[in-house]
Amino acid sequence: MSEAQVDQINVLKLSLYERLVGYLAGFQGGRNVLSFADDFKNNAGRPTFSLNSRVSIRLFEEIINHAIINDKFGAVLKTAP
C-alpha cells in the first residue's frame, strides 16, 4: 500500500464593498486557484476586481495570517460571555 500525500491549502476569502467576490486557494506546491462566487460572476453591474499576481509570497503569507487571526479573534468574541 502506498501512502497518499496531502497538500496544505491556504484559502483567502475575497470581498469588495461587503460583497463576496470568491476565494483564492494557495496550494503547498505553489499552485494558486481563484474561484469566483456565482453571484459575483453573474452580476453584470458588479464592481471591477483586479488581482496582482506579482505580490510577494511574504506579503501573501502576512495577509493569510492576518485573516486567520481575525477569524480566530472573531470566534472568541462571539463565544465570550
C-alpha positions as CSV (number, residue, x, y, z in Angstrom):
1,M,0.0,0.0,0.0
2,S,1.2,3.5,-0.7
3,E,0.5,6.5,1.5
4,A,-1.2,9.5,-0.1
5,Q,0.4,12.8,0.4
6,V,-1.9,15.6,1.4
7,D,-1.1,19.2,0.4
8,Q,-1.6,22.1,2.7
9,I,-4.1,24.6,1.3
10,N,-4.5,28.2,2.5
11,V,-7.7,29.9,1.5
12,L,-8.3,33.7,1.3
13,K,-11.9,35.0,1.1
14,L,-12.1,37.9,-1.4
15,S,-14.7,40.7,-0.9
16,L,-15.4,44.1,-2.4
17,Y,-17.7,46.5,-0.7
18,E,-19.0,43.8,1.7
19,R,-19.9,41.6,-1.3
20,L,-18.3,38.1,-1.8
21,V,-16.0,38.0,-4.9
22,G,-14.7,34.5,-4.4
23,Y,-11.8,32.6,-2.9
24,L,-8.1,32.3,-3.6
25,A,-6.6,29.0,-2.7
26,G,-2.9,28.6,-2.4
27,F,-1.5,25.0,-2.5
28,Q,1.7,23.8,-0.9
29,G,3.4,23.2,-4.3
30,G,3.0,26.9,-5.3
31,R,-0.2,26.5,-7.4
32,N,-2.9,29.1,-6.8
33,V,-6.5,28.8,-7.8
34,L,-9.0,31.7,-8.0
35,S,-12.7,30.7,-7.8
36,F,-15.3,33.4,-8.3
37,A,-18.6,33.3,-6.5
38,D,-21.6,32.7,-8.8
39,D,-23.4,35.9,-7.6
40,F,-20.4,38.0,-8.4
41,K,-19.7,36.3,-11.7
42,N,-23.3,36.5,-13.0
43,N,-23.8,40.2,-11.9
44,A,-23.2,42.4,-15.0
45,G,-23.2,45.5,-12.7
46,R,-20.5,44.2,-10.4
47,P,-17.6,46.4,-9.3
48,T,-14.3,46.0,-11.1
49,F,-12.0,43.4,-9.4
50,S,-8.3,43.1,-10.2
51,L,-5.6,40.9,-8.7
52,N,-1.9,41.5,-9.0
53,S,-0.1,38.1,-9.2
54,R,3.2,39.7,-8.6
55,V,2.6,40.2,-4.8
56,S,5.5,38.8,-2.8
57,I,5.0,35.5,-1.0
58,R,5.8,37.2,2.2
59,L,3.0,39.7,1.8
60,F,0.6,36.9,0.9
61,E,1.6,35.0,4.0
62,E,1.0,38.1,6.1
63,I,-2.4,38.6,4.6
64,I,-3.3,34.9,5.2
65,N,-2.0,35.1,8.8
66,H,-4.0,38.3,9.4
67,A,-7.1,36.7,8.1
68,I,-6.6,33.6,10.3
69,I,-6.0,35.8,13.4
70,N,-9.2,37.8,12.6
71,D,-11.3,34.6,12.2
72,K,-10.0,33.2,15.5
73,F,-10.4,36.6,17.3
74,G,-13.9,36.9,15.9
75,A,-14.8,33.4,17.1
76,V,-13.5,34.2,20.6
77,L,-15.6,37.4,20.7
78,K,-18.8,35.6,19.5
79,T,-18.4,32.9,22.3
80,A,-17.3,35.3,25.1
81,P,-19.9,35.7,27.9
